[in-house]
Amino acid sequence: MARYIDADELMKRWEELSPRGRKEFDQVIMTQPTANLRENVRGEWITDTESALAGNVCSACGKVANNIFHKTNFCPNCGADMREV
């Protein structure tokens, strides 16, 4: 399984430990491939029955989902995770 690290934090810690070899180490770290990750956004459904666009409103993006009766696990607009923790 892949392990993802914060390269900036690693370089900061390295500078605290050793004054030699920083330039070479920085070059190795900065040329490594990066993962294509996105932040895990959480939200909750807020039921709106009073406005003209009645439906379930995502607390993360504020947009209305079309189906007022069915609350999905993820927002179809922004992808926020709507499952309870």
mmCIF file as gemmi writes it, N, C-alpha and C atoms, coordinates in Angstrom:
data_model
loop_
_atom_site.group_PDB
_atom_site.id
_atom_site.type_symbol
_atom_site.label_atom_id
_atom_site.label_alt_id
_atom_site.label_comp_id
_atom_site.label_asym_id
_atom_site.label_entity_id
_atom_site.label_seq_id
_atom_site.pdbx_PDB_ins_code
_atom_site.Cartn_x
_atom_site.Cartn_y
_atom_site.Cartn_z
_atom_site.occupancy
_atom_site.B_iso_or_equiv
_atom_site.pdbx_formal_charge
_atom_site.auth_seq_id
_atom_site.auth_asym_id
_atom_site.pdbx_PDB_model_num
ATOM 1 N N . MET Axp A 1 ? 0.832 -1.17 0 1 0 ? 1 A 1
ATOM 2 C CA . MET Axp A 1 ? 0 0 0 1 0 ? 1 A 1
ATOM 3 C C . MET Axp A 1 ? 0.882 1.24 0 1 0 ? 1 A 1
ATOM 4 N N . ALA Axp A 2 ? 0.471 2.23 -0.772 1 0 ? 2 A 1
ATOM 5 C CA . ALA Axp A 2 ? 1.239 3.47 -0.863 1 0 ? 2 A 1
ATOM 6 C C . ALA Axp A 2 ? 1.135 4.258 0.434 1 0 ? 2 A 1
ATOM 7 N N . ARG Axp A 3 ? 2.211 4.964 0.759 1 0 ? 3 A 1
ATOM 8 C CA . ARG Axp A 3 ? 2.215 5.843 1.919 1 0 ? 3 A 1
ATOM 9 C C . ARG Axp A 3 ? 2.434 7.26 1.422 1 0 ? 3 A 1
ATOM 10 N N . TYR Axp A 4 ? 1.597 8.183 1.858 1 0 ? 4 A 1
ATOM 11 C CA . TYR Axp A 4 ? 1.688 9.562 1.417 1 0 ? 4 A 1
ATOM 12 C C . TYR Axp A 4 ? 2.299 10.395 2.525 1 0 ? 4 A 1
ATOM 13 N N . ILE Axp A 5 ? 3.261 11.229 2.154 1 0 ? 5 A 1
ATOM 14 C CA . ILE Axp A 5 ? 3.936 12.07 3.141 1 0 ? 5 A 1
ATOM 15 C C . ILE Axp A 5 ? 3.817 13.527 2.733 1 0 ? 5 A 1
ATOM 16 N N . ASP Axp A 6 ? 4.054 14.413 3.672 1 0 ? 6 A 1
ATOM 17 C CA . ASP Axp A 6 ? 4.107 15.837 3.412 1 0 ? 6 A 1
ATOM 18 C C . ASP Axp A 6 ? 5.576 16.191 3.189 1 0 ? 6 A 1
ATOM 19 N N . ALA Axp A 7 ? 5.949 16.405 1.937 1 0 ? 7 A 1
ATOM 20 C CA . ALA Axp A 7 ? 7.352 16.655 1.596 1 0 ? 7 A 1
ATOM 21 C C . ALA Axp A 7 ? 7.883 17.922 2.264 1 0 ? 7 A 1
ATOM 22 N N . ASP Axp A 8 ? 7.049 18.948 2.397 1 0 ? 8 A 1
ATOM 23 C CA . ASP Axp A 8 ? 7.497 20.188 3.034 1 0 ? 8 A 1
ATOM 24 C C . ASP Axp A 8 ? 7.833 19.949 4.507 1 0 ? 8 A 1
ATOM 25 N N . GLU Axp A 9 ? 7.006 19.152 5.183 1 0 ? 9 A 1
ATOM 26 C CA . GLU Axp A 9 ? 7.268 18.831 6.59 1 0 ? 9 A 1
ATOM 27 C C . GLU Axp A 9 ? 8.543 17.998 6.723 1 0 ? 9 A 1
ATOM 28 N N . LEU Axp A 10 ? 8.744 17.058 5.807 1 0 ? 10 A 1
ATOM 29 C CA . LEU Axp A 10 ? 9.941 16.224 5.829 1 0 ? 10 A 1
ATOM 30 C C . LEU Axp A 10 ? 11.2 17.076 5.65 1 0 ? 10 A 1
ATOM 31 N N . MET Axp A 11 ? 11.158 18.012 4.716 1 0 ? 11 A 1
ATOM 32 C CA . MET Axp A 11 ? 12.324 18.873 4.488 1 0 ? 11 A 1
ATOM 33 C C . MET Axp A 11 ? 12.597 19.754 5.709 1 0 ? 11 A 1
ATOM 34 N N . LYS Axp A 12 ? 11.539 20.239 6.358 1 0 ? 12 A 1
ATOM 35 C CA . LYS Axp A 12 ? 11.712 21.062 7.556 1 0 ? 12 A 1
ATOM 36 C C . LYS Axp A 12 ? 12.371 20.254 8.67 1 0 ? 12 A 1
ATOM 37 N N . ARG Axp A 13 ? 11.909 19.019 8.858 1 0 ? 13 A 1
ATOM 38 C CA . ARG Axp A 13 ? 12.496 18.161 9.89 1 0 ? 13 A 1
ATOM 39 C C . ARG Axp A 13 ? 13.944 17.824 9.565 1 0 ? 13 A 1
ATOM 40 N N . TRP Axp A 14 ? 14.26 17.583 8.287 1 0 ? 14 A 1
ATOM 41 C CA . TRP Axp A 14 ? 15.614 17.261 7.864 1 0 ? 14 A 1
ATOM 42 C C . TRP Axp A 14 ? 16.558 18.414 8.196 1 0 ? 14 A 1
ATOM 43 N N . GLU Axp A 15 ? 16.11 19.635 7.941 1 0 ? 15 A 1
ATOM 44 C CA . GLU Axp A 15 ? 16.954 20.798 8.235 1 0 ? 15 A 1
ATOM 45 C C . GLU Axp A 15 ? 17.261 20.901 9.724 1 0 ? 15 A 1
ATOM 46 N N . GLU Axp A 16 ? 16.367 20.453 10.549 1 0 ? 16 A 1
ATOM 47 C CA . GLU Axp A 16 ? 16.598 20.478 11.988 1 0 ? 16 A 1
ATOM 48 C C . GLU Axp A 16 ? 17.636 19.441 12.407 1 0 ? 16 A 1
ATOM 49 N N . LEU Axp A 17 ? 17.772 18.363 11.65 1 0 ? 17 A 1
ATOM 50 C CA . LEU Axp A 17 ? 18.638 17.262 12.042 1 0 ? 17 A 1
ATOM 51 C C . LEU Axp A 17 ? 20.057 17.34 11.496 1 0 ? 17 A 1
ATOM 52 N N . SER Axp A 18 ? 20.232 17.761 10.257 1 0 ? 18 A 1
ATOM 53 C CA . SER Axp A 18 ? 21.558 17.678 9.647 1 0 ? 18 A 1
ATOM 54 C C . SER Axp A 18 ? 21.853 18.882 8.761 1 0 ? 18 A 1
ATOM 55 N N . PRO Axp A 19 ? 22.988 19.54 9.006 1 0 ? 19 A 1
ATOM 56 C CA . PRO Axp A 19 ? 23.342 20.684 8.161 1 0 ? 19 A 1
ATOM 57 C C . PRO Axp A 19 ? 23.968 20.275 6.819 1 0 ? 19 A 1
ATOM 58 N N . ARG Axp A 20 ? 24.404 18.999 6.681 1 0 ? 20 A 1
ATOM 59 C CA . ARG Axp A 20 ? 25.061 18.571 5.444 1 0 ? 20 A 1
ATOM 60 C C . ARG Axp A 20 ? 24.106 17.837 4.519 1 0 ? 20 A 1
ATOM 61 N N . GLY Axp A 21 ? 24.304 17.98 3.253 1 0 ? 21 A 1
ATOM 62 C CA . GLY Axp A 21 ? 23.544 17.226 2.273 1 0 ? 21 A 1
ATOM 63 C C . GLY Axp A 21 ? 22.133 17.718 2.017 1 0 ? 21 A 1
ATOM 64 N N . ARG Axp A 22 ? 21.82 18.901 2.485 1 0 ? 22 A 1
ATOM 65 C CA . ARG Axp A 22 ? 20.454 19.391 2.314 1 0 ? 22 A 1
ATOM 66 C C . ARG Axp A 22 ? 20.091 19.609 0.855 1 0 ? 22 A 1
ATOM 67 N N . LYS Axp A 23 ? 21.024 20.156 0.097 1 0 ? 23 A 1
ATOM 68 C CA . LYS Axp A 23 ? 20.729 20.467 -1.301 1 0 ? 23 A 1
ATOM 69 C C . LYS Axp A 23 ? 20.404 19.197 -2.081 1 0 ? 23 A 1
ATOM 70 N N . GLU Axp A 24 ? 21.188 18.149 -1.9 1 0 ? 24 A 1
ATOM 71 C CA . GLU Axp A 24 ? 20.946 16.888 -2.598 1 0 ? 24 A 1
ATOM 72 C C . GLU Axp A 24 ? 19.633 16.25 -2.133 1 0 ? 24 A 1
ATOM 73 N N . PHE Axp A 25 ? 19.406 16.304 -0.836 1 0 ? 25 A 1
ATOM 74 C CA . PHE Axp A 25 ? 18.178 15.736 -0.278 1 0 ? 25 A 1
ATOM 75 C C . PHE Axp A 25 ? 16.954 16.48 -0.807 1 0 ? 25 A 1
ATOM 76 N N . ASP Axp A 26 ? 17.033 17.814 -0.818 1 0 ? 26 A 1
ATOM 77 C CA . ASP Axp A 26 ? 15.925 18.62 -1.335 1 0 ? 26 A 1
ATOM 78 C C . ASP Axp A 26 ? 15.625 18.246 -2.786 1 0 ? 26 A 1
ATOM 79 N N . GLN Axp A 27 ? 16.666 18.043 -3.574 1 0 ? 27 A 1
ATOM 80 C CA . GLN Axp A 27 ? 16.499 17.689 -4.986 1 0 ? 27 A 1
ATOM 81 C C . GLN Axp A 27 ? 15.777 16.348 -5.123 1 0 ? 27 A 1
ATOM 82 N N . VAL Axp A 28 ? 16.162 15.377 -4.311 1 0 ? 28 A 1
ATOM 83 C CA . VAL Axp A 28 ? 15.53 14.051 -4.371 1 0 ? 28 A 1
ATOM 84 C C . VAL Axp A 28 ? 14.049 14.16 -3.99 1 0 ? 28 A 1
ATOM 85 N N . ILE Axp A 29 ? 13.757 14.839 -2.902 1 0 ? 29 A 1
ATOM 86 C CA . ILE Axp A 29 ? 12.374 14.963 -2.437 1 0 ? 29 A 1
ATOM 87 C C . ILE Axp A 29 ? 11.509 15.707 -3.458 1 0 ? 29 A 1
ATOM 88 N N . MET Axp A 30 ? 11.997 16.822 -3.957 1 0 ? 30 A 1
ATOM 89 C CA . MET Axp A 30 ? 11.178 17.644 -4.849 1 0 ? 30 A 1
ATOM 90 C C . MET Axp A 30 ? 10.978 17.028 -6.232 1 0 ? 30 A 1
ATOM 91 N N . THR Axp A 31 ? 11.767 16.044 -6.604 1 0 ? 31 A 1
ATOM 92 C CA . THR Axp A 31 ? 11.58 15.412 -7.91 1 0 ? 31 A 1
ATOM 93 C C . THR Axp A 31 ? 10.783 14.115 -7.837 1 0 ? 31 A 1
ATOM 94 N N . GLN Axp A 32 ? 10.329 13.749 -6.641 1 0 ? 32 A 1
ATOM 95 C CA . GLN Axp A 32 ? 9.518 12.543 -6.508 1 0 ? 32 A 1
ATOM 96 C C . GLN Axp A 32 ? 8.104 12.794 -7.033 1 0 ? 32 A 1
ATOM 97 N N . PRO Axp A 33 ? 7.475 11.756 -7.599 1 0 ? 33 A 1
ATOM 98 C CA . PRO Axp A 33 ? 6.1 11.94 -8.087 1 0 ? 33 A 1
ATOM 99 C C . PRO Axp A 33 ? 5.148 12.208 -6.919 1 0 ? 33 A 1
ATOM 100 N N . THR Axp A 34 ? 4.115 12.969 -7.193 1 0 ? 34 A 1
ATOM 101 C CA . THR Axp A 34 ? 3.121 13.273 -6.173 1 0 ? 34 A 1
ATOM 102 C C . THR Axp A 34 ? 1.832 12.519 -6.461 1 0 ? 34 A 1
ATOM 103 N N . ALA Axp A 35 ? 1.079 12.273 -5.439 1 0 ? 35 A 1
ATOM 104 C CA . ALA Axp A 35 ? -0.199 11.584 -5.58 1 0 ? 35 A 1
ATOM 105 C C . ALA Axp A 35 ? -1.287 12.595 -5.908 1 0 ? 35 A 1
ATOM 106 N N . ASN Axp A 36 ? -2.274 12.154 -6.643 1 0 ? 36 A 1
ATOM 107 C CA . ASN Axp A 36 ? -3.41 12.998 -6.974 1 0 ? 36 A 1
ATOM 108 C C . ASN Axp A 36 ? -4.504 12.721 -5.951 1 0 ? 36 A 1
ATOM 109 N N . LEU Axp A 37 ? -4.485 13.469 -4.863 1 0 ? 37 A 1
ATOM 110 C CA . LEU Axp A 37 ? -5.432 13.271 -3.768 1 0 ? 37 A 1
ATOM 111 C C . LEU Axp A 37 ? -6.311 14.489 -3.632 1 0 ? 37 A 1
ATOM 112 N N . ARG Axp A 38 ? -7.473 14.284 -3.036 1 0 ? 38 A 1
ATOM 113 C CA . ARG Axp A 38 ? -8.321 15.434 -2.724 1 0 ? 38 A 1
ATOM 114 C C . ARG Axp A 38 ? -8.692 15.371 -1.246 1 0 ? 38 A 1
ATOM 115 N N . GLU Axp A 39 ? -8.954 16.516 -0.706 1 0 ? 39 A 1
ATOM 116 C CA . GLU Axp A 39 ? -9.321 16.603 0.699 1 0 ? 39 A 1
ATOM 117 C C . GLU Axp A 39 ? -10.659 15.917 0.937 1 0 ? 39 A 1
ATOM 118 N N . ASN Axp A 40 ? -10.781 15.224 2.043 1 0 ? 40 A 1
ATOM 119 C CA . ASN Axp A 40 ? -12.025 14.565 2.394 1 0 ? 40 A 1
ATOM 120 C C . ASN Axp A 40 ? -12.938 15.586 3.062 1 0 ? 40 A 1
ATOM 121 N N . VAL Axp A 41 ? -13.962 16.019 2.322 1 0 ? 41 A 1
ATOM 122 C CA . VAL Axp A 41 ? -14.893 17.023 2.818 1 0 ? 41 A 1
ATOM 123 C C . VAL Axp A 41 ? -16.13 16.324 3.367 1 0 ? 41 A 1
ATOM 124 N N . ARG Axp A 42 ? -16.558 16.718 4.546 1 0 ? 42 A 1
ATOM 125 C CA . ARG Axp A 42 ? -17.759 16.14 5.161 1 0 ? 42 A 1
ATOM 126 C C . ARG Axp A 42 ? -18.845 17.212 5.215 1 0 ? 42 A 1
ATOM 127 N N . GLY Axp A 43 ? -20.067 16.737 5.106 1 0 ? 43 A 1
ATOM 128 C CA . GLY Axp A 43 ? -21.201 17.65 5.178 1 0 ? 43 A 1
ATOM 129 C C . GLY Axp A 43 ? -22.397 16.92 5.74 1 0 ? 43 A 1
ATOM 130 N N . GLU Axp A 44 ? -23.522 17.606 5.761 1 0 ? 44 A 1
ATOM 131 C CA . GLU Axp A 44 ? -24.768 16.982 6.184 1 0 ? 44 A 1
ATOM 132 C C . GLU Axp A 44 ? -25.894 17.577 5.35 1 0 ? 44 A 1
ATOM 133 N N . TRP Axp A 45 ? -26.949 16.791 5.191 1 0 ? 45 A 1
ATOM 134 C CA . TRP Axp A 45 ? -28.103 17.253 4.438 1 0 ? 45 A 1
ATOM 135 C C . TRP Axp A 45 ? -28.982 18.124 5.323 1 0 ? 45 A 1
ATOM 136 N N . ILE Axp A 46 ? -29.387 19.256 4.786 1 0 ? 46 A 1
ATOM 137 C CA . ILE Axp A 46 ? -30.325 20.157 5.453 1 0 ? 46 A 1
ATOM 138 C C . ILE Axp A 46 ? -31.567 20.184 4.569 1 0 ? 46 A 1
ATOM 139 N N . THR Axp A 47 ? -32.696 19.749 5.087 1 0 ? 47 A 1
ATOM 140 C CA . THR Axp A 47 ? -33.915 19.678 4.292 1 0 ? 47 A 1
ATOM 141 C C . THR Axp A 47 ? -34.573 21.045 4.222 1 0 ? 47 A 1
ATOM 142 N N . ASP Axp A 48 ? -34.772 21.525 2.982 1 0 ? 48 A 1
ATOM 143 C CA . ASP Axp A 48 ? -35.406 22.816 2.728 1 0 ? 48 A 1
ATOM 144 C C . ASP Axp A 48 ? -36.744 22.555 2.046 1 0 ? 48 A 1
ATOM 145 N N . THR Axp A 49 ? -37.842 22.847 2.721 1 0 ? 49 A 1
ATOM 146 C CA . THR Axp A 49 ? -39.17 22.631 2.139 1 0 ? 49 A 1
ATOM 147 C C . THR Axp A 49 ? -39.895 23.936 1.858 1 0 ? 49 A 1
ATOM 148 N N . GLU Axp A 50 ? -39.275 25.05 2.186 1 0 ? 50 A 1
ATOM 149 C CA . GLU Axp A 50 ? -39.971 26.334 2.083 1 0 ? 50 A 1
ATOM 150 C C . GLU Axp A 50 ? -39.626 27.133 0.831 1 0 ? 50 A 1
ATOM 151 N N . SER Axp A 51 ? -38.444 27.002 0.275 1 0 ? 51 A 1
ATOM 152 C CA . SER Axp A 51 ? -38.078 27.82 -0.874 1 0 ? 51 A 1
ATOM 153 C C . SER Axp A 51 ? -38.605 27.214 -2.175 1 0 ? 51 A 1
ATOM 154 N N . ALA Axp A 52 ? -38.494 27.972 -3.243 1 0 ? 52 A 1
ATOM 155 C CA . ALA Axp A 52 ? -38.942 27.509 -4.562 1 0 ? 52 A 1
ATOM 156 C C . ALA Axp A 52 ? -38.113 26.32 -5.037 1 0 ? 52 A 1
ATOM 157 N N . LEU Axp A 53 ? -36.881 26.235 -4.588 1 0 ? 53 A 1
ATOM 158 C CA . LEU Axp A 53 ? -35.998 25.129 -4.964 1 0 ? 53 A 1
ATOM 159 C C . LEU Axp A 53 ? -35.931 24.111 -3.841 1 0 ? 53 A 1
ATOM 160 N N . ALA Axp A 54 ? -37.071 23.705 -3.327 1 0 ? 54 A 1
ATOM 161 C CA . ALA Axp A 54 ? -37.118 22.786 -2.192 1 0 ? 54 A 1
ATOM 162 C C . ALA Axp A 54 ? -36.338 21.516 -2.484 1 0 ? 54 A 1
ATOM 163 N N . GLY Axp A 55 ? -35.62 21.043 -1.497 1 0 ? 55 A 1
ATOM 164 C CA . GLY Axp A 55 ? -34.821 19.834 -1.641 1 0 ? 55 A 1
ATOM 165 C C . GLY Axp A 55 ? -33.87 19.706 -0.476 1 0 ? 55 A 1
ATOM 166 N N . ASN Axp A 56 ? -32.93 18.816 -0.621 1 0 ? 56 A 1
ATOM 167 C CA . ASN Axp A 56 ? -31.897 18.636 0.397 1 0 ? 56 A 1
ATOM 168 C C . ASN Axp A 56 ? -30.719 19.525 0.037 1 0 ? 56 A 1
ATOM 169 N N . VAL Axp A 57 ? -30.321 20.382 0.966 1 0 ? 57 A 1
ATOM 170 C CA . VAL Axp A 57 ? -29.222 21.315 0.744 1 0 ? 57 A 1
ATOM 171 C C . VAL Axp A 57 ? -27.964 20.765 1.39 1 0 ? 57 A 1
ATOM 172 N N . CYS Axp A 58 ? -26.868 20.774 0.647 1 0 ? 58 A 1
ATOM 173 C CA . CYS Axp A 58 ? -25.573 20.315 1.158 1 0 ? 58 A 1
ATOM 174 C C . CYS Axp A 58 ? -24.98 21.404 2.049 1 0 ? 58 A 1
ATOM 175 N N . SER Axp A 59 ? -24.589 21.047 3.268 1 0 ? 59 A 1
ATOM 176 C CA . SER Axp A 59 ? -23.994 22.034 4.175 1 0 ? 59 A 1
ATOM 177 C C . SER Axp A 59 ? -22.589 22.433 3.745 1 0 ? 59 A 1
ATOM 178 N N . ALA Axp A 60 ? -21.943 21.622 2.907 1 0 ? 60 A 1
ATOM 179 C CA . ALA Axp A 60 ? -20.578 21.932 2.464 1 0 ? 60 A 1
ATOM 180 C C . ALA Axp A 60 ? -20.557 22.941 1.317 1 0 ? 60 A 1
ATOM 181 N N . CYS Axp A 61 ? -21.437 22.758 0.314 1 0 ? 61 A 1
ATOM 182 C CA . CYS Axp A 61 ? -21.399 23.645 -0.856 1 0 ? 61 A 1
ATOM 183 C C . CYS Axp A 61 ? -22.614 24.559 -0.955 1 0 ? 61 A 1
ATOM 184 N N . GLY Axp A 62 ? -23.68 24.249 -0.191 1 0 ? 62 A 1
ATOM 185 C CA . GLY Axp A 62 ? -24.865 25.091 -0.201 1 0 ? 62 A 1
ATOM 186 C C . GLY Axp A 62 ? -25.79 24.876 -1.377 1 0 ? 62 A 1
ATOM 187 N N . LYS Axp A 63 ? -25.509 23.876 -2.202 1 0 ? 63 A 1
ATOM 188 C CA . LYS Axp A 63 ? -26.353 23.622 -3.37 1 0 ? 63 A 1
ATOM 189 C C . LYS Axp A 63 ? -27.428 22.597 -3.046 1 0 ? 63 A 1
ATOM 190 N N . VAL Axp A 64 ? -28.525 22.676 -3.785 1 0 ? 64 A 1
ATOM 191 C CA . VAL Axp A 64 ? -29.664 21.796 -3.571 1 0 ? 64 A 1
ATOM 192 C C . VAL Axp A 64 ? -29.502 20.532 -4.406 1 0 ? 64 A 1
ATOM 193 N N . ALA Axp A 65 ? -29.74 19.399 -3.782 1 0 ? 65 A 1
ATOM 194 C CA . ALA Axp A 65 ? -29.81 18.133 -4.505 1 0 ? 65 A 1
ATOM 195 C C . ALA Axp A 65 ? -31.258 17.984 -4.959 1 0 ? 65 A 1
ATOM 196 N N . ASN Axp A 66 ? -31.473 17.382 -6.107 1 0 ? 66 A 1
ATOM 197 C CA . ASN Axp A 66 ? -32.801 17.341 -6.71 1 0 ? 66 A 1
ATOM 198 C C . ASN Axp A 66 ? -33.843 16.566 -5.934 1 0 ? 66 A 1
ATOM 199 N N . ASN Axp A 67 ? -33.489 15.467 -5.326 1 0 ? 67 A 1
ATOM 200 C CA . ASN Axp A 67 ? -34.484 14.594 -4.725 1 0 ? 67 A 1
ATOM 201 C C . ASN Axp A 67 ? -34.671 14.909 -3.244 1 0 ? 67 A 1
ATOM 202 N N . ILE Axp A 68 ? -35.823 15.447 -2.9 1 0 ? 68 A 1
ATOM 203 C CA . ILE Axp A 68 ? -36.084 15.818 -1.505 1 0 ? 68 A 1
ATOM 204 C C . ILE Axp A 68 ? -36.323 14.601 -0.626 1 0 ? 68 A 1
ATOM 205 N N . PHE Axp A 69 ? -36.713 13.463 -1.223 1 0 ? 69 A 1
ATOM 206 C CA . PHE Axp A 69 ? -37.063 12.286 -0.431 1 0 ? 69 A 1
ATOM 207 C C . PHE Axp A 69 ? -35.894 11.347 -0.175 1 0 ? 69 A 1
ATOM 208 N N . HIS Axp A 70 ? -34.862 11.418 -0.987 1 0 ? 70 A 1
ATOM 209 C CA . HIS Axp A 70 ? -33.754 10.476 -0.855 1 0 ? 70 A 1
ATOM 210 C C . HIS Axp A 70 ? -32.462 11.226 -0.556 1 0 ? 70 A 1
ATOM 211 N N . LYS Axp A 71 ? -31.874 10.953 0.584 1 0 ? 71 A 1
ATOM 212 C CA . LYS Axp A 71 ? -30.603 11.581 0.963 1 0 ? 71 A 1
ATOM 213 C C . LYS Axp A 71 ? -29.477 10.61 0.625 1 0 ? 71 A 1
ATOM 214 N N . THR Axp A 72 ? -28.626 10.987 -0.314 1 0 ? 72 A 1
ATOM 215 C CA . THR Axp A 72 ? -27.527 10.136 -0.753 1 0 ? 72 A 1
ATOM 216 C C . THR Axp A 72 ? -26.347 10.228 0.206 1 0 ? 72 A 1
ATOM 217 N N . ASN Axp A 73 ? -25.41 9.289 0.078 1 0 ? 73 A 1
ATOM 218 C CA . ASN Axp A 73 ? -24.214 9.276 0.929 1 0 ? 73 A 1
ATOM 219 C C . ASN Axp A 73 ? -23.206 10.347 0.545 1 0 ? 73 A 1
ATOM 220 N N . PHE Axp A 74 ? -23.303 10.857 -0.682 1 0 ? 74 A 1
ATOM 221 C CA . PHE Axp A 74 ? -22.374 11.874 -1.161 1 0 ? 74 A 1
ATOM 222 C C . PHE Axp A 74 ? -23.147 12.954 -1.894 1 0 ? 74 A 1
ATOM 223 N N . CYS Axp A 75 ? -22.698 14.185 -1.793 1 0 ? 75 A 1
ATOM 224 C CA . CYS Axp A 75 ? -23.34 15.29 -2.497 1 0 ? 75 A 1
ATOM 225 C C . CYS Axp A 75 ? -23.041 15.153 -3.993 1 0 ? 75 A 1
ATOM 226 N N . PRO Axp A 76 ? -24.063 15.19 -4.853 1 0 ? 76 A 1
ATOM 227 C CA . PRO Axp A 76 ? -23.816 15.079 -6.284 1 0 ? 76 A 1
ATOM 228 C C . PRO Axp A 76 ? -23.16 16.322 -6.872 1 0 ? 76 A 1
ATOM 229 N N . ASN Axp A 77 ? -23.153 17.423 -6.136 1 0 ? 77 A 1
ATOM 230 C CA . ASN Axp A 77 ? -22.573 18.672 -6.636 1 0 ? 77 A 1
ATOM 231 C C . ASN Axp A 77 ? -21.088 18.809 -6.302 1 0 ? 77 A 1
ATOM 232 N N . CYS Axp A 78 ? -20.733 18.542 -5.038 1 0 ? 78 A 1
ATOM 233 C CA . CYS Axp A 78 ? -19.34 18.757 -4.617 1 0 ? 78 A 1
ATOM 234 C C . CYS Axp A 78 ? -18.627 17.49 -4.16 1 0 ? 78 A 1
ATOM 235 N N . GLY Axp A 79 ? -19.375 16.39 -3.995 1 0 ? 79 A 1
ATOM 236 C CA . GLY Axp A 79 ? -18.763 15.129 -3.586 1 0 ? 79 A 1
ATOM 237 C C . GLY Axp A 79 ? -18.547 14.981 -2.093 1 0 ? 79 A 1
ATOM 238 N N . ALA Axp A 80 ? -19.064 15.922 -1.297 1 0 ? 80 A 1
ATOM 239 C CA . ALA Axp A 80 ? -18.89 15.843 0.163 1 0 ? 80 A 1
ATOM 240 C C . ALA Axp A 80 ? -19.48 14.536 0.696 1 0 ? 80 A 1
ATOM 241 N N . ASP Axp A 81 ? -18.803 13.95 1.67 1 0 ? 81 A 1
ATOM 242 C CA . ASP Axp A 81 ? -19.245 12.721 2.315 1 0 ? 81 A 1
ATOM 243 C C . ASP Axp A 81 ? -20.341 13.071 3.315 1 0 ? 81 A 1
ATOM 244 N N . MET Axp A 82 ? -21.542 12.551 3.097 1 0 ? 82 A 1
ATOM 245 C CA . MET Axp A 82 ? -22.679 12.87 3.947 1 0 ? 82 A 1
ATOM 246 C C . MET Axp A 82 ? -22.991 11.776 4.958 1 0 ? 82 A 1
ATOM 247 N N . ARG Axp A 83 ? -22.174 10.731 4.984 1 0 ? 83 A 1
ATOM 248 C CA . ARG Axp A 83 ? -22.419 9.641 5.938 1 0 ? 83 A 1
ATOM 249 C C . ARG Axp A 83 ? -22.069 10.104 7.344 1 0 ? 83 A 1
ATOM 250 N N . GLU Axp A 84 ? -22.848 9.659 8.308 1 0 ? 84 A 1
ATOM 251 C CA . GLU Axp A 84 ? -22.579 10.007 9.698 1 0 ? 84 A 1
ATOM 252 C C . GLU Axp A 84 ? -21.313 9.319 10.171 1 0 ? 84 A 1
ATOM 253 N N . VAL Axp A 85 ? -20.562 10.016 10.991 1 0 ? 85 A 1
ATOM 254 C CA . VAL Axp A 85 ? -19.301 9.484 11.503 1 0 ? 85 A 1
ATOM 255 C C . VAL Axp A 85 ? -19.572 8.553 12.648 1 0 ? 85 A 1
